Amino acid sequence: MIDKVLELSLRQRAFVLLAALALVAVGLWSAARLSIDAVPDITGVQVQINTEVPALAAEESERLVTRPIEIEMAGLPGLEEMRSLTKFGLSQVTLLFADGTDIYRARQLVTERLQAAVERLPHDVAPKLAPISTGLGEIFFYNVSYKPGEKKPDSPQEQLFQLRELHEYTIKPLLRIVPGVADINESGGYERHL
């Protein structure tokens, strides 16, 4: 059988060559349109609750903000795992739901429970749901600071006011118009209260 295939291939060299070129062309065309990500996103359905806590230390934020939110979120339908991160100025609770859970239903359930949790939180904090994203959503961390040798205010407090305003009114709006950027979360600096 193999002898006949080889004999036919040698007699019909032009046809075999054209067929091989056609296969290579179709392969290259398919490869160019194949959607491959460098790091495939295998994360499940997640909802993140971010709370800015500018006036509390990390230990106080954990006790007064993160723990009450975690207690309120416990027992949500489809909830498989709950993680939290508390640092100076930020409390973040990440809720991971079972595969196949509708993200919008999960966000609705979290929003309903969050309303009950707000009553137990300090009056000056407002938890917010993060945009719909995945565990690979946080891509880039950056720092806003003065260039070496650049003239800056003498007061460290005034420096932090200026850097926060530069970020809030210049850098953040420019980053938000970049395609694919869902949100920019800032941490640090001082905010002027008029």
Secondary structure, 3 states (H helix, E strand, C coil): CHHHHHHHHHHCHHHHHHHHHHHHHHHHHHHHHCCCCCCCCCCCEEEEEEEEECCCCHHHHHHHHHHHHHHHHCCCCCEEEEEEEEECEEEEEEEEECCCCCHHHHHHHHHHHHHHHHCCCCCCCCCEECCCCCCCCCCCCCCCCCCCCCCCCCCHHHHHHHHHHHHHHHHHHHHHCCCCCCCCCCCCCCCCCC
